[in-house]
Amino acid sequence: MTKPRFLHTMIGVFDLDRSIDFYTKHMGMTLLCRKDYE
């Protein structure tokens, strides 16, 4: 049996660069894909 994992996650934010910095540097997450929607 394989362990469960996320396939897709999205969080809406006001400052994308600041949020990416927080989640990658402080939470240890890895950015896999970035799409900017205007």
C-alpha positions as CSV (number, residue, x, y, z in Angstrom):
1,M,0.0,0.0,0.0
2,T,1.3,3.5,-0.9
3,K,1.1,6.4,1.5
4,P,-1.4,9.1,0.6
5,R,0.0,12.4,-0.9
6,F,-1.3,15.6,-2.4
7,L,-1.9,15.7,-6.1
8,H,-2.8,19.4,-6.4
9,T,-2.9,22.3,-3.9
10,M,-3.6,26.0,-4.4
11,I,-3.6,28.9,-2.0
12,G,-4.8,32.3,-3.0
13,V,-2.5,35.1,-1.7
14,F,-2.0,38.8,-2.2
15,D,1.8,38.8,-2.3
16,L,2.9,35.7,-4.2
17,D,6.7,36.3,-3.9
18,R,6.5,36.8,-0.2
19,S,4.3,33.7,0.3
20,I,6.7,31.5,-1.8
21,D,9.6,32.8,0.3
22,F,7.7,31.9,3.5
23,Y,6.6,28.4,2.5
24,T,9.9,27.3,0.9
25,K,12.4,28.8,3.4
26,H,10.5,28.6,6.7
27,M,8.1,25.6,6.1
28,G,10.5,23.5,4.1
29,M,8.1,23.1,1.1
30,T,9.2,22.8,-2.5
31,L,7.7,24.9,-5.3
32,L,6.9,22.6,-8.1
33,C,4.9,24.9,-10.4
34,R,4.1,28.6,-10.5
35,K,1.2,30.2,-12.5
36,D,0.4,33.9,-12.2
37,Y,-3.2,34.7,-12.8
38,E,-4.2,38.4,-13.3
